[in-house]
Amino acid sequence: MKRPRETTSSFVSSTASIIGNAVNRIANFFGLNNNTQLQIQNQGQPSAANSAPLTQNASPATSTSSAMVTTRPNTITAQPTLPVSAYDLPLEVMINIFQFMPLYANRVLRQVSKNFNLIWNEAAKYQLRTLTPAIHALDTDSGFANLLATQQKEVDHFITNKAAILEMNPNVASTLIQLAGLKNNQDVIFYHQKEHYLNKINELIIRNQITKTTQARDSRILDCDKHFLTRFPEALLSDKTLKSFWEKLTTLYLSYNRLSALPESIGQLAALEQLFVNDNRLFALPNTIGHLAALQGLNVSSNQLSSLPESIGQLAALRSLDASYNRLSALPESIGQLAALEQLFVNDNRLFALPESIGQLAALEGLTVSNNQLTALPESIGQLAKLEQLFVNDNRLFALPSTLGQLAALQGLTVSSNQLTALPKSIGQLVALRLLFASGNQLIALPESIGQLAALQGLYIYNNRLIALPESIGQLAALRRFSTSGNQLIALPESIGQLAALEHFYVTYNQLSALPDTLREGILFDSTKKITKEQCLALQRKVSNSDTIDEEQNNNDNAPRTKRRLN
């Protein structure tokens, strides 16, 4: 159902009517007539004797006069107190007058009303959700100015991308013209006018996609990726004509837009299994997201989230959660309740620690917490019996917990670019481990137990401070790629010749004067070209840990990307 077109003049007229009625009702409440100044008391207690009042002058109010919009008093002056306290203003009157009063009047009403918290709560009930951020901002001039500036960015966004928007959604043309024609006036009335048109544009864009979806006879998937959205209006989810559509929706794509929030009513999408809102500008997720009982995949990466709601632990069916590239400083303890979770991506955030409850994720197969500020891993991480891949590179780890050895299913471990001085002895218990990346740390030795890693195929320990390698290194029968470049190795153990599967051995940039005779011919000593032992020795020199030795990275996608090659 299409909503009737609303012109600017009719909008202003209806605004004037609301303000006129509100002022009339207040005047009647105080026993004032239209020729009497409206006096509003500002005091800390209901008693009039406690403080001096604040008042405002009110023009004679009529329900149809547009003068109420254009004529406003310039000052707030003191008047004698009234026998009836302004704390008794009826709630419905306060809600009405809050919506369209100019800035200074809103501030006065905020000061004198004991019902302000009720007004805030009732605003949602009266479907004035666009009003609530304005109430917050009305505390200070700077707050309201910031609100207007944010809104103007939305307006500019639509005007700048007008051609592309109209190409996909021709029916938003008239609304875009009306929005562009509004003056950039710092007034609550103009604020709400722009809110009206911004909501309408976003609603029309989403409705168009719904129409295309239903016409394609696949009402289970709604694709709004890259559609210039700045908000998801609540009105869409409460529209009774779309009830059947929302009830059947299983996949919702909202990625690559400019959304700063999701509607609270998104929790009503009972059948939703996949939700993609990555690459937006979300500051928070609604608590109602925990109501999505069928949700299996949630991607909120590349936003501006500083936290995840505790209610996220209610997503019992969730199998994949991607919250990477945000501003998370902590994860909620409730995350341990995600019994079905198999993949968790929280890399590139600001995490200082992981909750102990992380160990309760019994189904977890992949955990990526790279590029954070972790100084330690919780002991409970050893309880992740199904974990196959663990990425904790580019953090501030000083040590790894001994419980790491309990990860019997672990196949890939990346702890590069931390501050590790040793690897735990328990690492030898990782019987399924195939790839170990521990480059860019401060390792001075490897534990003898490393020789027990019978399945290990790739060992990358370049750019550390290793002086020697353990004799047990020769027991790694499956090892194919081995990088020890950029350390301080003086000699290599003779047992290294026992590595029958070894194909690539990167040992340049150390302090070696000789290579073991047991090393067989045919081993590639450099990724850029095959070189002899003699040529390899010629490349021996001491390098600092800040130098980049990365030739092996070109041969494995699990390693960090290269910066330069060896010549």
Secondary structure, DSSP 8 states (H G I E B T S, - for coil): -------HHHHHHHHHHHHHHHHHHHHHHTT--TTS-------SSSSTTSS-----------SS-THHHH---S--------SS-GGG--HHHHHHHHHH--HHHHHHHHHH-TTHHHHHHHHHHTT-GGGHHHHHHTTSHHHHHHHHHHHHHHHHHHHHTHHHHHHH-GGGHHHHHHHHHS----SHHHHHHHHHHHHHHHHHHHHHHHHHHHHTT-TTEEE-TTS------HHHHH-GGGHHHHHH--EEE--SS--S---GGGGG-TT--EEE--SS--S---GGGGG-TT--EEE--SS--S---GGGGG-TT--EEE--SS--S---GGGGG-TT--EEE--SS--S---GGGGG-TT--EEE--SS--S---GGGGG-TT--EEE--SS--S---GGGGG-TT--EEE--SS--S---GGGGG-TT--EEE--SS------GGGGG-TT--EEE--SS------GGGGG-TT--EEE--SS--S---GGGGG-TT--EEE--SS--S---TTS-TT-BS-SSS---HHHHHHT-----TTS---GGGGG-TTS---S----
